[in-house]
Amino acid sequence: MTQSTRQSSRRAASTGRMRRGARLAVMAAAAATALVLSACVPTILQPSTSESTPTGETVDAALEPFYGQTLSWEGCGDSLDCATATAPLDWDDPSAGEIDLALVRHRATGERLGSLLVNPGGPGGSGYDFVADSLDYAVGEPLQQHYDVVGFDPRGVGRSSAVACYQPAEMDEFLFGIVEGERGSDEWIQNTLQVKTEFGAACGDGTGELLGEVDTKSAARDLDMLRAALGDDELTYLGYSYGTFLGATYAGLFPDKVGRLVLDGAIDPAAGEADVSREQAKGFESALRAYLDDCLAGTECPFSGTVDDSMDEISRLLASVDASPMRGSDGREVGADTLVTAIVYPLYSAESWPYLSDMFEAVMLGDADAALSFADGYYGRNEDGSYNDNSTESFLAINCLDYTYQSDVAVMREKAASIAEAAPVIGPYFSYGDLGCMDWPATSTAERAPIRAEGAAPILVIGTTNDPATPYTWAVALADQLDSGVLLSYEGEGHTAYNKSNECVDGAVEAYFVDGTVPDDGTTC
């Protein structure tokens, strides 16, 4: 997805859900969109000798140490076990080195059906933290009863072998620093490119060879290895937001190993970078209008007049801080990019709209701290200036490998104009994503393409009709692309639907995972 946001609900569980999918849009001029994959199944190795794994599969001898490894689980909390798996640094050259993958497991409380691997999104979201810190928000009780719920940090992320770039003070400057020049001008583009190039160089120095191996296709190969190491013949998987791309990529690579896959808040693997940025800008603009419609109908709204009047006021507010940033009590500045992050963050869930009203009211009174608080929640920044994880670094690193980027400034400006036309308020700050990966130390030849996954078992794709981060049209597109795709639609607001919308969605997902009951294609909840 593109550079983006997260959200700040006052509940820890809600924060966990927001963070899993929010890495999709804002952070203008950073490394935009990513999630591409090939529709064909590549040959990992040309086997000369083969070995059998604990699941009875035959794999190349060079891969057997990974597919055949025994996970050593140790207790690490209430009903939780933790383990570390080993994966090849480079799946095309398994002898080139190894990396670690961190796992956490909540054992089935009833009749066990197998392992359910969960990914919260991002890219860069920690599946380990998602399961360890907010299990009830990650999956419902019926799934906890019948599955060992397994969270994992993908390669490059969190507790696994991780991308490392900046120290906290440097991250502050990278994320909150103001780029000189008028947005879109030659000066601004050159200064932005310098900031992004310096960041990429730091990532290369801090991460080493791993920086070139954190693409989603490699993570999907890790996923298949984890499936085998867990002792499952087929993959049972629940992916949210970016996790839908990881799951779809897996299905494209290993269609014969697809068990029960649910992809919630789906991404269209065939959408180009400009299309993704434009559709996300439109999605957040639509969500912002829905928020304003609700706000203006209440009694404590910081806006007045019509929705259009209020959108114009927000547009002027963004232009104002873009030209003359506000300063928070800790000295950090709030320019348009930070304010957009603070606006978009609460739009992931209608439950957080009241907090968005509080933030708008504070900013319009000249208080920048509320916006900084929301931005900090998105970036995982603590009050002492430290950061909870490396999700920003890994997000950018994975995106830079999952897409190819171009360096033609004229094309960037054309795309920026198209996005601004589609979303006049939010769109101007969703552009110039190519600058973030133009000089990235690790190169990629990724091409966007549909995923068919021919021969795979039914794959349940869920779309929310007014999802701002992963627009509903993407779920429709993914379900159509997959040969066995089944579309389940939730009519409502917010990002993702399972375990946060209604009993219709929850019941369909849980019946599929527990009983194998596939809902009718096109079911609407």
Disulfide bonds with the S-S distance in Angstrom:
Cys76-Cys82 1.95
Cys165-Cys203 1.96
Cys295-Cys301 1.99
Cys400-Cys437 1.87
Cys504-Cys525 1.99
